[in-house]
């Protein structure tokens, strides 16, 4: 169980920096669209999906900790 907790902690730790990178990439696409609707929409989708994935990750962590009772940290 200790190995699984270590792997879970690693992925939880890496989720924040990865989300920040994807938000920056999405913002770059959106800002540099220059009137290209497809590129602007791509930037919006990247940012939206990043926020949704982050919320899903936090909700799943909360469910694991509160309902199942496994503390990963």
Buried (B, 14 or more C-beta within 10 A) or exposed (E): EEEEEEEBEEEBEEBEEEBEEBBEBBBEBBEEBEEEEEBBEBBBEBBEEBBEBBEEBEEEBEEBEEEEEEEBE
